[in-house]
Amino acid sequence: MPSIDEYHKLIESYEKKEISTRAFEKYYLDLFNNQDLGLENHAYEILNELFYVVEGYTEDRELLKEDLSYYKNEAQLREAAQKALQELRALK
């Protein structure tokens, strides 16, 4: 079961541009999809909100034009990751 620290390290690596957006997307989805529901409620809410942004990430401009409520670009993903990281830090 992934810990909050694993999420924190992954998001921080992405924020510092140590890993690519594609790598972040893959690792985050893998972590989240293997998550047990043992997380504290607020932490889960933060990570779940980020999950939906990661899931909707695409580089396809046509999809981005089609449905902005679901599909997200890299800037939106980075913004959501930064927000999640700040919220996770506040939990400590």
Residue, then its C-alpha position, 0 to 999 in steps of 0.5 A: m500500500p503506497s504511503i503519503d510519503e510516496y505520493h509526496k516524493l513523486i509529486e515533488s519530483y514532478e514539480k522540480k521537473e526531475i521526471s517527465t509529465r508522461a512518467f509522472e502520469k504513469y507512476y501516479l496512476d500506478l500508485f493510485n490504482n494500487q492504493d488501499l483505502g487506508l488513507e486518512n480522508h482528507a489525504y485521500e480527497i487531495l489525491n483523488e482530486l489529483f487523480y482525476v486531473v492526471e486521468g484527464y491529461t492529454e497532449d491531443r489538442e483536438l481533445l482539449k478543444e472538445d471537452l475542457s471540463y475533462y481533458k487537461n493540458e500539461a500546465q493544468l496538470r502541473e498546477a493541480a500537482q502543485k496544489a496537491l503537494q501544498e495541501l499534503r504538506a499542510l497535513k504534516 
